[in-house]
Amino acid sequence: MKFLNTILILALSSSLLVAAEKVKLTKEQKQLQETIKHGDNSSKMLLETLETDIKKHMVQGGLSKTFDFCSNEAYNVTQKVNKKIPKGVKIKRISSKYRSPANAPKSGETAVLESFEAMIDAGVVLPEYLVQKVDANTDKYYKALVIKDQVCLQCHGEISKDVDFRRKIAAIYPLDNAVGYKMGDLRGAVVVTVKHQ
């Protein structure tokens, strides 16, 4: 219920921002606008970069080459995006079924992932994003990542039949949890943390 109230507050805040275009915005409204802008731009930059690189590696070397890219370079791509976005803004990917410990959610982030899961289970259309107020000067913007492409399932679906590939994953990620997904499942989220000046 608390989560639904948060969504309602976010929807009302967004509506008020549009309606009050000519009215002077409060500090909180300005921060919300700034968070949404940085969240949209940063998540788009990261997801487009990763998608382009994954497709390129899939064409060049198939599943094995793509897995090598993801295991060796995806984190570095995220760090490169972090260097391109404004100061005070930081981006990362999280998942409750993570492959790399670098993508493990923090406690407050776990609750948001669980809320996304509950919405999917209830047949609710996921919002484009959610904004969480962390403190007076910090917000977190969440963009849900849902499995929408069969190519994702080659590494994250039912891979039990491909013994060699399973061994390759286990050699790098012995505690891998990022398998068993189906189309439409929540894979995780992009989180953009915005510290307002």
Summary of the structure (lengths in Angstrom):
residues: 197
radius of gyration: 18.2
end to end distance: 31.8
largest distance: 62.2
contacts: 548
relative contact order: 0.17
helix: 56%
strand: 16%
